[in-house]
Amino acid sequence: MLKIELYNPETERTEIFTEGFVPARTLRKVLEFADKQEREKPSELETLDEMVSMIASFFRDDRVTFDAIYDGIPADKLSDEMERIMTDIMGGEAKKKLGKNRPPSKKA
């Protein structure tokens, strides 16, 4: 199951979105992403944008979008949330594979 919490600035509330069924195609997309990161060595901005876009596509709810993720997750939590979702999809292997390619966390 996938879960994402997004703050909605219009309602000033945090909304929770879930996907109960995660198809194998989702895992394939994550593996493609990880392989591409390793081969092409894109910039941190390109990596983050692609990750956010990909994660938005995993949710069938039209309210979970690229912009909703960027506007609804605090800056200091974004990298951790993206990694958590990838780990949920891949299991423990995500930390090994994606950990070296993810954008750095902005810890206060």
N, CA, C and O of each residue as an XYZ file, in Angstrom:
432
protein
N       0.838     -1.172      0.000
C       0.000      0.000      0.000
C       0.887      1.241      0.000
O       1.892      1.307      0.708
N       0.498      2.204     -0.798
C       1.210      3.486     -0.827
C       0.380      4.537     -0.122
O      -0.850      4.515     -0.160
N       1.078      5.458      0.524
C       0.394      6.535      1.242
C       1.217      7.807      1.085
O       2.446      7.783      1.154
N       0.517      8.918      0.874
C       1.177     10.217      0.841
C       0.269     11.226      1.535
O      -0.947     11.224      1.342
N       0.871     12.075      2.334
C       0.145     13.147      3.017
C       0.543     14.463      2.380
O       1.725     14.799      2.308
N      -0.455     15.207      1.919
C      -0.195     16.474      1.247
C      -1.001     17.586      1.892
O      -2.206     17.460      2.109
N      -0.321     18.660      2.189
C      -0.989     19.855      2.699
C      -1.674     20.547      1.529
O      -1.068     20.740      0.475
N      -2.926     20.916      1.714
C      -3.672     21.635      0.684
C      -3.769     23.097      1.120
O      -4.504     23.414      2.056
N      -3.029     23.997      0.447
C      -3.049     25.406      0.865
C      -4.415     26.068      0.710
O      -4.700     27.054      1.390
N      -5.258     25.545     -0.170
C      -6.595     26.132     -0.360
C      -7.498     25.852      0.830
O      -8.260     26.724      1.247
N      -7.422     24.645      1.383
C      -8.263     24.289      2.523
C      -7.518     24.417      3.846
O      -8.118     24.338      4.918
N      -6.206     24.616      3.758
C      -5.333     24.681      4.921
C      -5.417     23.412      5.767
O      -5.333     23.456      6.994
N      -5.584     22.285      5.084
C      -5.647     20.981      5.747
C      -4.691     20.010      5.062
O      -4.366     20.153      3.883
N      -4.258     19.036      5.821
C      -3.444     17.959      5.263
C      -4.386     16.826      4.876
O      -5.230     16.400      5.664
N      -4.224     16.353      3.653
C      -5.049     15.265      3.147
C      -4.173     14.028      2.950
O      -3.008     14.135      2.566
N      -4.742     12.865      3.215
C      -4.021     11.604      3.065
C      -4.580     10.871      1.849
O      -5.792     10.711      1.703
N      -3.674     10.431      0.984
C      -4.040      9.691     -0.211
C      -3.376      8.325     -0.139
O      -2.205      8.214      0.224
N      -4.126      7.288     -0.483
C      -3.574      5.938     -0.436
C      -3.879      5.190     -1.732
O      -4.835      5.494     -2.445
N      -3.049      4.225     -2.002
C      -3.256      3.269     -3.084
C      -3.126      1.893     -2.451
O      -2.049      1.521     -1.985
N      -4.199      1.149     -2.433
C      -4.188     -0.167     -1.806
C      -3.495     -1.228     -2.636
O      -2.902     -2.156     -2.087
N      -3.564     -1.100     -3.958
C      -2.951     -2.086     -4.841
C      -1.818     -1.413     -5.598
O      -2.020     -0.402     -6.270
N      -0.636     -1.978     -5.484
C       0.532     -1.449     -6.194
C       0.944     -2.510     -7.216
O       1.492     -3.547     -6.845
N       0.686     -2.256     -8.493
C       1.011     -3.255     -9.510
C       2.515     -3.413     -9.716
O       3.297     -2.521     -9.388
N       2.896     -4.537    -10.252
C       4.312     -4.816    -10.527
C       4.903     -3.780    -11.479
O       6.104     -3.513    -11.432
N       4.078     -3.196    -12.335
C       4.560     -2.163    -13.255
C       5.151     -0.974    -12.482
O       6.087     -0.328    -12.954
N       4.610     -0.695    -11.314
C       5.142      0.381    -10.478
C       6.568      0.058    -10.054
O       7.442      0.923    -10.103
N       6.805     -1.169     -9.641
C       8.157     -1.597     -9.282
C       9.085     -1.443    -10.482
O      10.217     -0.981    -10.340
N       8.609     -1.825    -11.653
C       9.421     -1.702    -12.866
C       9.810     -0.247    -13.119
O      10.955      0.039    -13.470
N       8.864      0.667    -12.942
C       9.161      2.094    -13.136
C      10.232      2.576    -12.161
O      11.116      3.347    -12.535
N      10.153      2.127    -10.927
C      11.148      2.513     -9.920
C      12.526      1.968    -10.309
O      13.528      2.673    -10.192
N      12.576      0.729    -10.764
C      13.856      0.148    -11.178
C      14.420      0.859    -12.408
O      15.628      1.083    -12.493
N      13.554      1.216    -13.360
C      13.999      1.984    -14.528
C      14.595      3.321    -14.089
O      15.644      3.738    -14.581
N      13.915      3.979    -13.162
C      14.377      5.258    -12.638
C      15.766      5.105    -12.016
O      16.673      5.889    -12.298
N      15.920      4.091    -11.168
C      17.197      3.872    -10.485
C      18.309      3.579    -11.490
O      19.415      4.104    -11.362
N      18.023      2.751    -12.481
C      19.024      2.442    -13.511
C      19.424      3.685    -14.291
O      20.602      3.905    -14.571
N      18.433      4.493    -14.636
C      18.707      5.726    -15.380
C      19.583      6.674    -14.557
O      20.491      7.312    -15.091
N      19.306      6.760    -13.266
C      20.098      7.632    -12.395
C      21.561      7.197    -12.390
O      22.475      8.021    -12.419
N      21.753      5.894    -12.353
C      23.115      5.353    -12.333
C      23.849      5.599    -13.649
O      25.022      5.971    -13.648
N      23.158      5.392    -14.767
C      23.781      5.526    -16.092
C      24.040      6.974    -16.488
O      25.122      7.308    -16.969
N      23.051      7.826    -16.286
C      23.109      9.174    -16.848
C      23.637     10.232    -15.888
O      24.069     11.294    -16.337
N      23.615      9.982    -14.600
C      24.081     10.943    -13.593
C      23.460     12.341    -13.793
O      24.185     13.324    -13.950
N      22.114     12.424    -13.787
C      21.475     13.737    -13.964
C      21.720     14.644    -12.752
O      22.190     14.194    -11.707
N      21.398     15.905    -12.914
C      21.554     16.859    -11.812
C      20.572     16.523    -10.692
O      19.613     15.779    -10.895
N      20.822     17.077     -9.520
C      19.921     16.854     -8.388
C      18.520     17.357     -8.695
O      17.537     16.722     -8.312
N      18.416     18.490     -9.382
C      17.103     19.034     -9.732
C      16.368     18.107    -10.695
O      15.179     17.844    -10.514
N      17.060     17.614    -11.711
C      16.431     16.683    -12.660
C      15.992     15.403    -11.946
O      14.908     14.882    -12.206
N      16.830     14.906    -11.058
C      16.503     13.696    -10.305
C      15.261     13.915     -9.454
O      14.352     13.085     -9.453
N      15.219     15.018     -8.737
C      14.087     15.304     -7.867
C      12.808     15.476     -8.671
O      11.774     14.908     -8.321
N      12.868     16.256     -9.748
C      11.675     16.462    -10.578
C      11.151     15.149    -11.153
O       9.944     14.909    -11.161
N      12.048     14.312    -11.629
C      11.628     13.035    -12.197
C      11.020     12.137    -11.121
O      10.029     11.450    -11.369
N      11.611     12.145     -9.935
C      11.096     11.329     -8.841
C       9.700     11.803     -8.420
O       8.801     10.986     -8.219
N       9.523     13.103     -8.289
C       8.227     13.651     -7.892
C       7.175     13.323     -8.950
O       6.063     12.915     -8.616
N       7.518     13.498    -10.203
C       6.598     13.192    -11.293
C       6.214     11.720    -11.289
O       5.042     11.375    -11.442
N       7.202     10.860    -11.115
C       6.951      9.430    -11.102
C       6.043      9.049     -9.932
O       5.098      8.279    -10.105
N       6.320      9.575     -8.766
C       5.515      9.244     -7.590
C       4.084      9.741     -7.766
O       3.140      9.047     -7.387
N       3.913     10.918     -8.328
C       2.554     11.414     -8.586
C       1.796     10.438     -9.482
O       0.596     10.229     -9.301
N       2.492      9.842    -10.446
C       1.835      8.921    -11.375
C       1.398      7.618    -10.708
O       0.567      6.901    -11.264
N       1.932      7.297     -9.537
C       1.573      6.071     -8.843
C       0.207      6.158     -8.164
O      -0.359      5.135     -7.779
N      -0.317      7.358     -8.018
C      -1.601      7.562     -7.350
C      -2.674      7.861     -8.390
O      -2.499      8.728     -9.246
N      -3.788      7.134     -8.309
C      -4.876      7.323     -9.270
C      -5.720      8.552     -8.976
O      -6.471      9.004     -9.841
N      -5.611      9.094     -7.784
C      -6.379     10.285     -7.421
C      -5.814     11.485     -8.174
O      -4.622     11.777     -8.081
N      -6.666     12.173     -8.913
C      -6.242     13.321     -9.729
C      -5.684     14.477     -8.908
O      -5.060     15.382     -9.461
N      -5.901     14.457     -7.606
C      -5.386     15.535     -6.752
C      -3.914     15.340     -6.387
O      -3.270     16.264     -5.890
N      -3.384     14.145     -6.630
C      -1.964     13.889     -6.365
C      -1.221     14.161     -7.665
O      -1.162     13.322     -8.564
N      -0.660     15.354     -7.732
C       0.029     15.807     -8.936
C       1.448     16.244     -8.588
O       1.819     16.360     -7.420
N       2.221     16.480     -9.628
C       3.564     17.036     -9.492
C       3.516     18.287     -8.620
O       4.263     18.395     -7.647
N       2.638     19.236     -8.965
C       2.532     20.489     -8.212
C       2.007     20.272     -6.796
O       2.477     20.910     -5.854
N       1.031     19.368     -6.641
C       0.472     19.117     -5.310
C       1.542     18.558     -4.372
O       1.559     18.879     -3.183
N       2.431     17.725     -4.904
C       3.512     17.184     -4.070
C       4.485     18.289     -3.689
O       4.849     18.410     -2.520
N       4.912     19.097     -4.656
C       5.849     20.181     -4.336
C       5.230     21.219     -3.400
O       5.926     21.782     -2.555
N       3.929     21.474     -3.544
C       3.265     22.477     -2.709
C       2.756     21.912     -1.388
O       2.437     22.671     -0.473
N       2.675     20.573     -1.278
C       2.046     19.975     -0.119
C       2.950     19.251      0.852
O       2.482     18.746      1.873
N       4.249     19.188      0.553
C       5.189     18.548      1.473
C       6.228     19.585      1.878
O       6.778     20.267      1.013
N       6.509     19.720      3.167
C       7.515     20.691      3.608
C       8.879     20.396      2.967
O       9.248     19.236      2.783
N       9.606     21.436      2.637
C      10.900     21.300      1.960
C      11.848     20.371      2.707
O      12.553     19.569      2.094
N      11.863     20.483      4.022
C      12.802     19.664      4.792
C      12.363     18.199      4.925
O      13.090     17.388      5.497
N      11.201     17.862      4.410
C      10.688     16.491      4.487
C      10.579     15.829      3.106
O      10.336     14.624      3.027
N      10.748     16.574      2.043
C      10.496     16.051      0.697
C      11.357     14.840      0.362
O      10.829     13.811     -0.058
N      12.658     14.940      0.536
C      13.545     13.819      0.194
C      13.205     12.574      1.004
O      13.181     11.468      0.465
N      12.944     12.751      2.294
C      12.596     11.604      3.136
C      11.281     10.962      2.699
O      11.158      9.737      2.705
N      10.301     11.776      2.321
C       9.015     11.241      1.872
C       9.155     10.484      0.561
O       8.556      9.423      0.385
N       9.938     11.023     -0.352
C      10.142     10.356     -1.635
C      10.847      9.014     -1.420
O      10.477      8.010     -2.027
N      11.846      9.003     -0.568
C      12.563      7.764     -0.282
C      11.650      6.755      0.409
O      11.712      5.561      0.118
N      10.806      7.226      1.318
C       9.887      6.327      2.029
C       8.949      5.642      1.044
O       8.721      4.436      1.139
N       8.409      6.398      0.104
C       7.488      5.820     -0.872
C       8.217      4.818     -1.772
O       7.691      3.744     -2.061
N       9.420      5.168     -2.211
C      10.198      4.242     -3.037
C      10.509      2.966     -2.253
O      10.447      1.867     -2.803
N      10.841      3.112     -0.983
C      11.130      1.951     -0.141
C       9.882      1.090      0.022
O       9.972     -0.138      0.008
N       8.720      1.719      0.177
C       7.478      0.962      0.282
C       7.252      0.112     -0.966
O       6.742     -1.005     -0.877
N       7.623      0.631     -2.106
C       7.443     -0.094     -3.367
C       8.453     -1.224     -3.499
O       8.097     -2.340     -3.878
N       9.709     -0.938     -3.189
C      10.782     -1.901     -3.426
C      11.156     -2.741     -2.218
O      11.826     -3.762     -2.367
N      10.746     -2.345     -1.047
C      11.211     -3.026      0.151
C      12.575     -2.491      0.538
O      12.944     -1.405      0.091
N      13.321     -3.190      1.330
C      14.613     -2.735      1.844
C      15.655     -2.472      0.781
O      16.590     -1.708      1.021
N      15.525     -3.082     -0.391
C      16.504     -2.889     -1.456
C      16.518     -1.448     -1.965
O      17.521     -1.004     -2.523
N      15.433     -0.722     -1.783
C      15.366      0.659     -2.271
C      16.434      1.521     -1.619
O      17.039      2.362     -2.283
N      16.669      1.327     -0.347
C      17.677      2.134      0.336
C      19.054      1.926     -0.272
O      19.815      2.879     -0.443
N      19.374      0.683     -0.598
C      20.680      0.406     -1.201
C      20.786      1.022     -2.587
O      21.783      1.666     -2.911
N      19.760      0.824     -3.403
C      19.807      1.224     -4.815
C      19.617      2.733     -4.977
O      20.354      3.369     -5.731
N      18.649      3.303     -4.286
C      18.309      4.706     -4.471
C      19.063      5.635     -3.535
O      19.226      6.817     -3.839
N      19.517      5.130     -2.424
C      20.175      5.968     -1.425
C      21.348      6.744     -1.972
O      21.563      7.892     -1.582
N      22.104      6.153     -2.858
C      23.272      6.847     -3.392
C      22.917      7.864     -4.468
O      23.757      8.692     -4.821
N      21.690      7.825     -5.002
C      21.305      8.711     -6.093
C      20.300      9.794     -5.681
O      20.003     10.695     -6.465
N      19.789      9.709     -4.476
C      18.744     10.653     -4.106
C      19.332     12.035     -3.805
O      20.496     12.164     -3.426
N      18.504     13.055     -3.981
C      18.960     14.406     -3.625
C      19.229     14.476     -2.137
O      18.579     13.772     -1.365
N      20.167     15.303     -1.714
C      20.490     15.390     -0.295
C      19.319     15.948      0.502
O      18.581     16.808      0.022
N      19.156     15.447      1.728
C      18.126     15.956      2.622
C      18.537     17.337      3.103
O      19.721     17.643      3.241
N      17.542     18.152      3.353
C      17.803     19.471      3.911
C      17.387     19.439      5.363
O      16.275     19.835      5.714
N      18.268     18.974      6.187
C      17.987     18.873      7.620
C      18.324     20.202      8.292
O      19.344     20.832      8.013
N      17.439     20.594      9.173
C      17.641     21.861      9.868
C      18.573     21.726     11.020
O      18.848     22.707     11.710
